[in-house]
Amino acid sequence: MEGPQNRMFETHAYILSVVPPKEFLRDSRPRGDTVAQGIGETHFTLLEMIPQRGIKSHPQERVSITRNAQSKIDHVKRRIFYDDLVPESVAELALVIEIIVTKHEHKYVQFFNESNPITTRMHSLQLLPGIGQTLMWAILEERKREPFKSFEDIASRTKLQNPKKIITARIINELKEDVKRWLFVRPPKREENERDYRDRPPRR
């Protein structure tokens, strides 16, 4: 993220929940905009988006967020973080991430095939939940024999029973910022991230 061309903008997102305008006890008129909370398909950026007026959206729906695209989303309002998610978004998060991981299975299988050591004592595979040194060596030995072809192939050739859920769990940990290294999620640089999306004007 050194310059505008290198900023990790998303082109598509999945909706987690649609949050209607707030209602106040002393005023029956709702205030504010309807917003959609969503997650980017490529870098798992959590986003607050403004839907097109009069068009309904629903959780798990994939939408374009590029400028000038035909979309149910008018514009991205800002980047948000895990603590900003409403309970409905938290409830959908794991399922939506699993949908994305399933769709892009090859990308995550390649992580098992191509991941490298971080230090002389730590391999990046060990950053995944449930992978200790013994399982790490088993994975490395198997990929030497033949690269993994799918999540099912990984599970059948190692003791890692559900690679998809392990990838999903790691992504959630990164979104919660419970990690020191980021493998799959856009790192949280809070001072510049909101400006990135606010600098992008609405379509109208």
LINQUI-V455848 format. One record per backbone hydrogen bond with DSSP energy under -1.0 kcal/mol. CO is the residue of the C=O (numbers start at 1). NH is the residue of the N-H. If there is no record, write none. Layout:
# LINQUI-V455848
co:nh
CO:NH
CO:NH
This chain:
# LINQUI-V455848
co:nh
3:6
7:9
11:65
12:41
13:63
14:39
15:60
17:37
19:35
22:31
24:27
27:24
31:22
35:19
36:49
37:16
37:17
38:47
39:14
43:186
45:40
46:80
47:38
48:77
48:78
49:36
50:74
50:75
52:55
58:61
61:15
63:13
66:69
72:52
75:50
78:48
81:84
82:85
86:90
87:91
88:92
89:93
92:96
93:97
94:98
95:99
96:100
97:101
98:102
99:103
100:104
102:105
104:108
105:109
106:110
108:112
109:113
110:114
111:115
116:124
122:118
122:119
123:126
124:127
125:128
128:131
132:136
133:137
134:138
135:139
136:140
137:141
138:142
139:143
140:144
141:145
142:146
150:154
151:155
152:156
153:157
154:158
159:161
162:166
163:167
164:168
165:169
166:170
167:171
168:172
169:173
170:174
171:175
172:176
173:178
187:189
189:193
192:196
193:197
194:198
195:199
197:200
